[in-house]
Amino acid sequence: MRIGRPFASVPAAALAAALLVSCTPAPESPRPAQPASRSAAEPAPLPPETIRRLTPVPDKTVPDPAPRPAVHPVTAAELGDTWRPGCPAGPDELRRVELDYWGFDGQTHRGELVVHRDLTDEVIEVFAALHELRYPIERMRTVAAYPGGDDELSMRDNNTSAFNCRGIPGSSSWSWHAYGRAIDVNPKLNPYVPAGGAYEPANAGPWVDRARTDPGMLRDGDPAVTAFTDRGWGWGGHWRSPLDYQHFEMP
């Protein structure tokens, strides 16, 4: 059956025109106008509540830097009953030093000592070493915090302290505390023990026994003792009599 004329019978010019028409794409219909929109690179802003939810919370497990030791001048009013006219060191020779110390609760606390102005750097260095050793100190405040600047009350409270214008027990001489050149450390746990046995403070009886191993006690060769003695301080635990386990001095 015949389906048309043979290809050869179609004129070449007509065939070329037909092919050109069939290969030319039809013109596109104009697209409707699109509303202006942000590109993919500019997403819509997040709602404020989403921003707040996604904002990282500061890590509270990172502790704030510890405050540096601070040195302050003192006045007669601040020294209270620990000073009076006629004492061998005047307020102008003394400084109040704020220090960190390791407490019996395993936490760092801020305390203060009044010492001679020439010793502030050494005191800061010693107590930085004690803190690094985690040697426990119960409390550290000036004896002016106790009624009458009473040294016995301060010691009974196991308070680590320095300046107090007082004499040596049983003597007419000034104690090195009166010059701001001595420090008593945990005095209840490290009592003053004269030859007659009348120890101070009055509540220190259990700790006259130096065979005890309570935290905060001081013994010869302990790192807490050598933190002082390696820097030139004398220790009352090295005395022959009386023994004063709490006492460090820098004459």
Protein Blocks (a to p, Z undefined) as FASTA:
>chain_A
ZZbdcfklpcfklmmmmmmmmmpccdddddddddddddfklccdddfklmmmmpccddfk
bccdddddddddddfklnmmmbcehiabdfklpccdddddddfkopacdddddddfklmm
mmmmmmmmmmmnopacfbdcdfklpghhiaklmmmnopacfbdcdddehiabdcfklnop
accehkllmccddfkopacdfklmmmmpmmbccehiacehiaklmmmmmnopacfklpmb
dcdfkbccdZZ
